[in-house]
């Protein structure tokens, strides 16, 4: 059996609980690929991972390889083919008597975590390792980690697939179509309330979703805020942040990178800007992407943007520049 090494931080968290079985079941990397899984947690909760490992063993998947629980990031990412950085400090937690509510506070606290993780990945993971950042603020966490890794052969992604799945679902519901008919969804920019889920270039049965729906007021005043604020709505309704849907989006992203993108379609994730679409280099930005199925991912060129789209992209670009400035000492 071919083997692959996958490291997951935040291994005892809710997202990981939904994520881990799908990594070792044969679904993500294919039947006949044995997945050696390293679960990484903070020392205070690493013991809980033993129970998770018991459950993974009890699932009886043929593709389950070696299972390791560790609080040592270097041990966890050594020789990794994929690293899923799920763990981060969430909004609302109390640290040193202060409740962390502001995005700027999250940037500072999580920035330090991703500094250490990036250095370990750059030094010890495989030279062609792929890294998906799920923990928020995902784009800037990925920028910090990538900068500290200093390994140009490795590919860093920040997850926008959850937003893309949310956006596709809302378009399908509005149009009265099955979600399988919605393709070419891209989330431009930041995984934050400034993101731009593009309904003009998304297709429903091959036609522009905006044209199919034909309701500009709904797109501008209902659809965009609904997608941008969906995470908060889930927290308000559930009393906890998205877990199963976030895990599903992580799986979707890995499969999109590993598999050849269908002709004419693309997938959504944030990568280091190379100047495409006028976005400045030096930030991690959500783009439409294509994979050749052999580990090579490229930004799709030539997507037309109307003035409304350009105005939304400018807002999310500015936010990412401000986030970068806020953590410049970590870069």
C-alpha positions as a printed Julia matrix, in Angstrom:
331×3 Matrix{Float64}:
   0.0    0.0     0.0
   1.14   3.55   -0.75
   1.49   5.54    2.47
   0.91   9.2     3.25
   1.7   11.12    6.43
  -0.92  13.6     7.62
  -0.58  15.88   10.65
  -3.58  17.61   12.26
  -3.37  20.28   14.95
  -6.31  20.8    17.29
  -6.78  17.03   17.19
  -9.09  16.95   20.23
 -11.4   19.68   18.94
 -14.87  19.48   17.45
 -13.76  20.03   13.86
 -11.13  17.31   14.13
 -13.69  14.87   15.56
 -15.65  15.12   12.31
 -12.52  15.37   10.15
 -10.29  12.52   11.31
 -12.37   9.47   10.33
 -12.71  10.81    6.79
  -8.95  11.2     6.48
  -8.28   7.53    7.25
 -11.34   5.94    5.63
 -10.06   5.98    2.06
 -12.41   8.82    1.09
  -9.86  11.64    1.02
  -6.73  10.1    -0.45
  -8.29   7.11   -2.18
  -8.67   3.41   -1.57
  -5.35   1.64   -1.26
  -3.56   4.64    0.31
  -2.61   4.03    3.94
  -2.82   7.22    6.02
  -0.44   7.63    8.95
  -2.11  10.2    11.17
  -0.38  12.45   13.7
  -2.72  14.23   16.09
  -1.24  17.34   17.71
  -2.66  19.09   20.75
  -1.64  21.34   23.61
  -0.17  19.42   26.58
  -3.24  19.99   28.78
  -5.55  17.95   26.54
  -3.24  15.62   24.62
  -4.38  12.69   26.78
  -7.88  13.01   25.3
  -6.42  12.02   21.94
  -5.94   8.47   23.17
  -9.71   8.05   23.19
  -9.92   9.49   19.68
  -7.28   7.03   18.51
  -9.26   4.17   20.06
 -12.3    5.24   18.05
 -10.34   5.49   14.82
  -9.02   1.98   15.36
 -12.54   0.77   16.15
 -13.81   2.13   12.82
 -11.85  -0.68   11.16
 -10.89   1.21    8.01
  -8.43  -0.64    5.77
  -6.59   2.61    5.02
  -5.84   3.47    8.66
  -2.08   3.48    9.23
  -0.02   4.44   12.26
  -1.78   6.74   14.73
   0.19   9.09   16.96
  -0.87  11.59   19.63
   1.64  14.27   20.59
   2.04  17.73   22.08
   5.31  18.18   20.18
   4.75  20.07   16.93
   8.11  18.92   15.57
   7.32  15.27   16.19
   3.9   15.76   14.65
   4.94  17.39   11.37
   8.15  15.42   10.68
   8.05  14.0     7.13
   4.43  15.13    6.71
   2.9   15.14    3.23
  -0.1   17.16    4.43
  -0.52  19.34    7.51
  -3.99  20.52    8.49
  -3.67  23.42   10.92
  -7.08  23.25   12.54
  -6.22  24.38   16.05
  -6.36  28.05   16.99
  -7.57  30.21   19.86
 -11.27  30.93   19.24
 -13.11  34.19   19.69
 -14.75  34.48   23.12
 -12.14  32.6    25.14
 -10.8   34.26   28.31
  -7.01  34.69   28.5
  -5.36  36.42   31.47
  -8.76  37.67   32.59
  -9.59  39.23   29.22
 -12.32  37.92   26.92
 -10.94  37.75   23.4
 -13.53  39.37   21.14
 -11.66  41.56   18.65
 -10.14  40.2    15.44
  -6.97  42.16   16.24
  -6.58  40.21   19.5
  -7.08  36.93   17.64
  -4.39  37.95   15.16
  -1.86  38.61   17.89
  -2.54  35.46   19.92
  -2.79  33.05   17.02
   0.09  34.7    15.21
   2.47  33.43   17.85
   1.12  29.9    17.51
   1.54  29.88   13.74
   5.06  31.26   14.03
   6.23  28.13   15.83
   4.19  25.82   13.63
   5.49  27.42   10.43
   9.11  27.07   11.53
   8.62  23.39   12.37
   6.84  22.64    9.09
   9.46  24.41    7.0
  12.25  22.54    8.73
  10.79  19.05    9.18
   7.84  18.4     6.85
   8.49  17.1     3.35
   9.85  19.58    0.85
   6.63  19.35   -1.2
   4.31  19.3     1.83
   0.9   20.92    1.45
  -0.47  22.9     4.36
  -4.11  23.88    4.86
  -4.88  26.51    7.49
  -8.35  26.15    8.97
  -7.82  28.0    12.26
  -8.86  31.65   12.14
  -7.92  34.3    11.15
  -6.99  31.78    8.45
  -5.5   33.97    5.72
  -3.11  35.88    7.95
  -2.29  32.8    10.03
  -1.27  31.14    6.76
   0.84  34.17    5.84
   2.67  34.0     9.16
   3.22  30.25    8.91
   4.39  30.39    5.3
   6.76  33.26    6.06
   8.3   31.41    8.99
   8.55  28.12    7.08
  10.88  29.66    4.47
  10.4   26.62    2.25
   9.35  27.57   -1.27
   8.65  23.97   -2.29
   5.81  23.72    0.21
   2.31  24.96   -0.67
   0.23  26.91    1.85
  -3.54  27.3     1.58
  -6.1   29.08    3.77
  -9.52  27.48    3.7
 -12.37  29.25    1.9
 -14.2   26.06    0.86
 -16.62  26.39    3.78
 -17.65  29.81    2.49
 -17.84  28.45   -1.06
 -20.08  25.57    0.02
 -22.31  27.99    1.92
 -22.49  30.27   -1.1
 -23.33  27.43   -3.5
 -26.06  26.19   -1.2
 -27.74  29.59   -1.0
 -27.65  30.06   -4.77
 -29.13  26.61   -5.3
 -31.92  27.24   -2.77
 -32.79  30.6    -4.32
 -32.81  29.18   -7.85
 -34.72  26.06   -6.86
 -31.93  23.87   -8.21
 -29.84  21.04   -6.85
 -26.52  22.11   -5.39
 -24.76  19.69   -7.75
 -25.72  22.04  -10.59
 -23.74  24.93   -9.05
 -20.12  25.12  -10.22
 -17.3   27.67  -10.54
 -17.8   29.23   -7.13
 -14.97  31.4    -5.87
 -14.54  33.28   -2.62
 -12.37  36.29   -3.38
 -10.19  37.65   -0.58
 -10.32  37.01    3.13
 -12.13  34.36    5.14
 -13.98  37.05    7.07
 -17.15  39.13    6.75
 -15.42  41.09    3.95
 -15.15  38.02    1.68
 -16.72  38.23   -1.77
 -18.65  35.09   -2.81
 -18.93  35.68   -6.56
 -22.45  34.96   -7.94
 -21.69  36.39  -11.39
 -18.99  33.87  -12.31
 -20.62  30.99  -10.43
 -22.66  28.85  -12.8
 -25.98  27.09  -12.39
 -26.31  24.41  -15.06
 -23.72  26.29  -17.1
 -25.35  29.73  -16.88
 -24.3   32.65  -14.66
 -25.98  32.2   -11.28
 -26.76  35.91  -11.15
 -28.55  35.66  -14.49
 -30.49  32.58  -13.44
 -31.67  34.23  -10.21
 -32.14  37.63  -11.86
 -32.57  39.53   -8.62
 -29.86  42.15   -8.0
 -31.48  43.35   -4.79
 -31.39  39.84   -3.34
 -27.76  39.33   -4.39
 -26.51  42.59   -2.92
 -28.66  42.88    0.19
 -29.5   39.3     1.21
 -27.17  36.77   -0.4
 -23.87  38.5     0.33
 -24.59  39.28    4.01
 -26.06  35.81    4.5
 -22.88  34.08    3.28
 -20.55  36.57    4.96
 -22.28  36.2     8.34
 -23.16  32.5     8.14
 -20.54  31.5    10.7
 -21.99  33.88   13.28
 -25.5   32.62   12.52
 -24.4   29.04   13.2
 -22.85  30.09   16.51
 -26.02  31.95   17.49
 -28.24  28.97   16.62
 -26.01  26.13   17.79
 -24.16  27.7    20.68
 -20.88  26.62   19.12
 -18.98  27.32   15.92
 -19.26  25.29   12.71
 -17.69  21.87   13.12
 -19.08  19.24   10.74
 -19.35  21.71    7.86
 -15.84  23.05    8.53
 -14.44  19.52    8.58
 -16.26  18.76    5.35
 -14.78  21.86    3.73
 -11.28  20.81    4.79
 -11.82  17.4     3.18
 -13.16  19.11    0.04
 -10.04  21.28   -0.16
  -7.62  18.39    0.18
  -9.5   16.38   -2.46
  -9.58  19.42   -4.78
  -5.8   19.82   -4.52
  -5.12  16.1    -4.9
  -7.48  15.57   -7.85
  -7.46  17.01  -11.37
  -9.96  19.86  -11.56
 -12.78  19.11  -14.01
 -12.41  20.95  -17.31
 -13.93  24.42  -17.17
 -14.44  24.39  -13.41
 -12.32  25.64  -10.5
 -12.24  25.44   -6.73
 -11.82  28.05   -4.02
  -8.93  28.45   -1.57
  -6.64  31.27   -0.51
  -3.0   31.22   -1.64
  -0.09  33.63   -1.77
  -0.93  36.38   -4.23
   1.35  36.6    -7.27
  -0.19  39.88   -8.4
  -3.08  38.25  -10.29
  -6.14  40.47  -10.66
  -4.16  43.41   -9.31
  -3.96  41.98   -5.81
  -0.68  43.0    -4.16
   1.88  40.31   -3.46
   2.64  39.5     0.16
  -0.87  38.5     1.31
  -2.81  35.22    1.26
  -5.83  35.85   -0.95
  -8.84  33.8    -1.99
  -8.73  32.98   -5.72
 -10.25  30.55   -8.21
  -7.78  27.67   -8.46
  -7.14  24.64  -10.64
  -5.14  21.5    -9.89
  -3.5   19.19  -12.42
  -3.87  16.28   -9.99
  -0.1   15.93   -9.65
   0.41  18.42   -6.86
   0.48  21.54   -9.02
  -2.1   24.24   -8.28
  -2.47  27.46  -10.25
  -4.6   30.59  -10.09
  -7.2   30.68  -12.85
  -6.62  33.67  -15.1
  -9.04  35.71  -17.19
 -12.1   35.65  -14.92
 -14.14  38.76  -15.71
 -15.01  41.05  -12.81
 -17.72  43.69  -12.98
 -17.5   46.98  -11.1
 -19.53  45.63   -8.19
 -17.11  42.73   -7.81
 -14.1   45.02   -8.03
 -15.48  47.24   -5.26
 -16.01  44.23   -2.97
 -12.57  42.83   -3.75
 -10.99  46.18   -2.89
 -12.59  46.08    0.57
 -11.36  42.58    1.38
  -7.91  43.39   -0.02
  -7.64  46.4     2.25
  -8.59  44.3     5.27
  -5.87  41.77    4.49
  -3.31  44.55    4.13
  -4.38  45.91    7.53
  -4.11  42.45    9.1
  -0.61  42.08    7.68
   0.36  45.44    9.15
  -1.02  44.39   12.54
   1.33  41.38   12.69
   4.29  42.84   10.85
   6.64  42.11   13.75
   5.85  38.4    13.3
   6.76  38.52    9.63
